[in-house]
Amino acid sequence: MELSVNGDKVFVTTGGRAFDGALPSVCFLHGAGLDHSVWSLQARYFAHHGRAVLAVDMPGHGGSEGASLSSVSEMADWVVRFLDAAGVKKTALVGHSMGALVAIETAARAPGLVGALALLGVAESMPVHPDLLAAARDNDPLAARLITSWGHAGDAKVGGHPAPGLWMVGGATRLLERSRPGTLHADLKACADYGSAVSMARRVACPTVLVLGAADMMTPCAKGEALAGAIEGAITVVLPRCGHMVMIERPDATTDALRKVF
């Protein structure tokens, strides 16, 4: 499925079923340097269980045109325009890592648009290691290797996925390597520069769940739980033996957690 936002082509997947605007919708937002494909299992599940699914490539990512956006607030503005282009008046919003920050900002600034919120691999602040930021700036393949090493728990590095033969670390590395020059650096810098997660979280008024990995080295679980404390009524689900890539490392448990709010 393709839409146009600001004159640029936007690539969207719909979970294997045609998007039906009459159904309640759910929109998935990926993390830094990634694309819609990280949501394959969750998108397919909800598309086949009564939801109209939009798993979108942000500008400059995957199949979407345009330059990467430089700040979380710009990304939130873009998400509002994207949903308008899709004809969506209200949606559940699911974000991972960078996408989770964008989801918080969007829900706080457009409360009538977001009916439920799911935040995965998120923290009250998301600083980026200087070595990773430098490697991303230089388009050095080291950046992808650092993210996949720090971003997966031990189990993910030796197998253990419900889908036989899926190489989680290798797949993530290749996906990051395919990102356009400058994209990963722009994303990581946007995360590092964003200082409004807690203040925006206090403005969130919809049902919210946070899905955190107990072994997450990139957004430590304790910092995610601190963010949850800023959202009234938020549910926190901590997945044992799981790293930052929760929706890939623990897909079934992640889907179960999302079902708690929509």
HULIN-V527872 format. One record per pair of residues at least 12 apart in sequence whose C-alpha atoms are under 7 Angstrom apart, sorted by the first residue. I is the first residue (numbers start at 1). J is the second residue. Records with the same first field share a line. If there is no record, write none. Layout:
I: J  J
This chain:
1: 13
3: 85
5: 81  82  85
8: 65  66
9: 64  65
10: 57  63  64  65
11: 56  57  63  64
12: 54  55  56  57
13: 54  55  56
14: 43  47  53  54  55
15: 43  44  47  53
16: 44  47
17: 47
19: 52  53
20: 52
21: 52
23: 50  51  52
24: 51  52  91
25: 51  52  53  91  92
26: 51  52  53  54  91  92  93
27: 53  54  55  91  92  93  94
28: 54  55  56  93  94  95
29: 55  56  94  95  96  99
30: 95  96  99
31: 96  97  98  99
32: 98  184  187  188
33: 176  179  183  184  187
34: 61  175  176
35: 57  61  62
36: 55  56  57
38: 248
41: 251
42: 255
43: 55
60: 183
61: 179
68: 183  186
70: 186  187  190
71: 190
72: 101  102  190  194
73: 105
75: 102
76: 102  105  106
89: 113
90: 112  113  114  115
91: 113  114  115
92: 114  115  116  117
93: 114  116  117  118
94: 117  118  119
95: 118  119  120
96: 119  120  121  122
97: 120  121  122
98: 191
100: 119  120  122
101: 197
104: 200  201
105: 200
107: 204
108: 200  201  203  204
115: 206
116: 206  207  208  261  262
117: 206  207  208  209
118: 208  209  210  258
119: 209  210  211
120: 210  211  212  246
121: 211  212  213  219  244  246
122: 219  224
123: 219  220  223  224  227
124: 197  198  223  224  226  227
125: 195  197
126: 191  192  219
127: 191  192
128: 188  192
132: 146
133: 185  188
136: 184  185
137: 182  185
139: 181  182
141: 177
144: 173  176  177
145: 173
148: 169  172  173
150: 217  218
151: 216  217  218  243  244  245
152: 243  244  245
153: 215  216  241  242  243
156: 168  249
157: 169
161: 249
198: 227  230
201: 230  231
202: 230  231
204: 231
207: 234  261
208: 234  235  261
209: 234  235  236  258  261
210: 228  235  236  237
211: 236  237  238  254  257
212: 224  237  238  239
213: 238  239  240  242  243  244  246
214: 238  239  240  241  242  243
215: 241  242  243
216: 242  243  244
217: 243  244
218: 244
219: 244
237: 257
